[in-house]
Amino acid sequence: MDNFGSHSDNHSEQPGLFPDRSIPDEQTGYRGPTACQIAGITYRQLDYWARTGLVEPSIRGAKGSGSQRLYSFKDILTLKIVKRLLDTGISLQNIRIAVEHLRNRGVSELSNTTLVSDGTSVYECTSPEEMFDLIQDGQGVFGIAVSGTMKELTGSITHFPAERIENSSVTAVPLVDELADMRRRRARRIG
């Protein structure tokens, strides 16, 4: 646990965190207005954060008038985390440091991370021991369990239109009908 200086060597995904592998792959993206809806931010925030490099779309950036940015699952997760940190009063300067650190992590690594703040600094904790070390002096802190944010995001993101980039072409990804999907899985188990 450090001010984003070190992390645990345990990078395996928590068992059962994403049992149906419902995280979209790196080629599936969401347009700006959709990313805003999913993350709970305004388009103005999204545009500012992209232009200033806080959270840039990793699938496709804007290339002039009329082009559409495409944000990945990890990008939208980062947008949600930034929003939550801002809502708790963390300075944009400290959020930038945290985001830069998170950018270097894979999605499975993030599932083992809790971001903890004392209101001034943001810390990364990847084990209960690190959390205990942080709060043992009676310091008041708040945390954002990234795995909880990921679960929330995977539960809601399937309800939004997505696009897939393959060989420089864009195709729409069909929305998931959860009820039909459950019926198909149940029929496979029975039959």
C-alpha positions in Angstrom: 0.0 0.0 0.0 1.5 3.2 -1.1 0.5 6.5 -2.7 0.4 4.5 -5.9 4.0 3.5 -5.5 3.7 -0.3 -5.1 1.2 -3.1 -5.4 0.7 -6.7 -4.4 2.0 -9.4 -6.6 -1.3 -11.2 -6.5 -2.9 -10.3 -9.8 -5.4 -13.2 -10.2 -9.0 -12.3 -10.6 -11.3 -12.9 -7.7 -13.2 -16.2 -8.2 -16.8 -15.6 -9.1 -16.3 -11.9 -9.8 -17.2 -12.3 -13.5 -18.5 -15.8 -13.8 -20.1 -15.4 -17.2 -17.2 -13.4 -18.7 -19.5 -10.5 -19.3 -16.8 -7.9 -19.6 -16.7 -6.6 -23.2 -13.4 -7.1 -25.0 -10.9 -4.4 -26.0 -12.5 -4.1 -29.4 -16.0 -3.2 -28.1 -16.6 0.4 -27.5 -19.3 2.9 -26.5 -19.8 6.4 -28.0 -19.4 9.5 -25.9 -23.0 10.1 -25.0 -23.5 6.5 -24.1 -20.3 6.5 -22.0 -21.7 9.5 -20.2 -24.9 7.8 -19.4 -23.2 4.7 -18.1 -20.6 6.6 -16.0 -23.1 9.2 -14.7 -21.2 12.2 -16.0 -22.0 15.1 -18.3 -20.8 15.3 -21.9 -18.9 18.4 -21.0 -16.9 16.5 -18.3 -16.2 13.7 -20.7 -15.0 16.1 -23.4 -12.8 18.1 -21.0 -11.3 14.9 -19.5 -10.5 13.6 -23.0 -9.0 16.9 -24.2 -6.8 17.2 -21.0 -5.7 13.6 -21.1 -7.4 12.5 -17.8 -9.4 9.8 -19.4 -8.9 9.4 -23.2 -10.8 6.8 -25.2 -8.6 3.8 -25.8 -10.5 2.4 -28.8 -10.9 5.5 -31.0 -10.2 9.1 -30.3 -11.8 12.1 -32.0 -10.2 12.9 -35.3 -11.9 16.1 -36.3 -15.4 17.4 -36.7 -18.1 14.7 -36.7 -15.9 11.8 -35.6 -17.0 9.7 -32.6 -14.8 8.7 -29.7 -15.2 5.1 -28.6 -14.6 4.2 -25.0 -13.8 0.7 -23.8 -15.1 -1.0 -20.6 -11.9 -0.1 -18.8 -12.3 3.6 -19.9 -15.8 3.7 -18.6 -14.7 2.0 -15.3 -12.1 4.7 -15.0 -14.7 7.4 -15.7 -16.9 6.1 -12.9 -14.0 6.0 -10.5 -13.0 9.6 -11.4 -16.6 10.7 -10.8 -16.7 9.0 -7.4 -13.4 10.5 -6.4 -14.5 14.0 -7.5 -17.8 13.5 -5.6 -15.8 12.9 -2.4 -13.8 16.0 -2.8 -10.5 14.7 -4.0 -8.5 17.2 -6.0 -8.2 16.8 -9.8 -4.4 16.8 -9.4 -4.6 13.7 -7.1 -7.1 12.1 -9.3 -4.8 12.5 -12.3 -2.1 10.6 -10.3 -4.5 7.8 -9.4 -5.8 7.5 -13.0 -2.3 7.4 -14.4 -1.5 4.5 -12.1 -4.8 2.7 -12.9 -4.1 3.1 -16.6 -1.2 0.7 -16.2 -3.3 -2.1 -14.8 -5.3 -4.8 -16.5 -9.0 -5.3 -15.8 -8.3 -8.4 -13.7 -5.7 -6.5 -11.6 -8.2 -3.8 -11.0 -10.7 -6.3 -9.6 -8.4 -6.8 -6.6 -7.9 -3.1 -5.9 -9.5 -0.8 -3.4 -8.8 2.9 -3.7 -8.7 4.6 -0.3 -8.4 8.2 0.5 -7.9 10.3 3.5 -9.4 13.3 1.7 -6.0 14.5 0.5 -4.2 11.6 -1.0 -5.4 8.5 -2.8 -3.9 5.1 -2.0 -4.2 1.7 -3.6 -4.8 -1.3 -1.4 -4.7 -4.8 -2.7 -5.0 -6.8 0.6 -6.8 -6.5 3.9 -3.4 -6.0 5.6 -2.7 -2.9 3.5 -6.2 -1.6 4.5 -5.4 -2.3 8.1 -2.0 -0.5 7.9 -3.7 2.5 6.5 -6.4 2.9 9.1 -4.6 1.6 12.2 -3.6 5.1 13.4 -7.3 6.1 13.6 -7.1 8.1 10.4 -10.6 8.6 8.8 -10.7 7.2 5.3 -13.2 6.3 2.6 -12.7 3.6 0.0 -13.9 2.7 -3.5 -13.8 -1.1 -4.0 -13.0 -1.3 -7.7 -14.5 -4.8 -7.9 -17.9 -3.4 -6.7 -17.8 -0.7 -9.3 -16.9 -3.4 -11.9 -19.8 -5.6 -10.9 -22.1 -2.6 -11.1 -20.8 -1.7 -14.5 -21.0 -5.2 -16.0 -24.6 -5.4 -14.8 -25.6 -2.2 -16.5 -23.4 -1.9 -19.6 -25.2 -4.6 -21.5 -28.3 -2.4 -21.7 -26.5 0.2 -23.8 -25.6 0.2 -27.5 -22.0 -0.8 -28.3 -19.9 -0.9 -31.4 -17.1 -3.3 -32.3 -14.0 -2.3 -34.3 -12.6 -5.0 -36.5 -10.2 -4.4 -39.4 -10.9 -0.7 -39.3 -14.7 -1.2 -39.8 -17.3 -0.6 -37.2 -20.3 -2.9 -36.5 -23.1 -2.5 -34.0 -23.1 -5.0 -31.2 -26.6 -6.3 -30.4 -28.0 -5.5 -27.0 -28.2 -8.5 -24.6 -31.6 -9.7 -23.7 -30.8 -11.1 -20.3 -34.1 -13.1 -20.0 -33.5 -14.8 -23.3 -29.9 -15.4 -22.4 -30.9 -17.1 -19.1 -33.4 -19.2 -21.0 -30.8 -20.4 -23.5 -28.3 -21.3 -20.7 -31.0 -23.1 -18.8 -32.0 -25.1 -21.9 -28.4 -26.1 -22.5 -28.1 -27.4 -18.9 -31.4 -29.3 -19.1 -31.0 -30.6 -22.7 
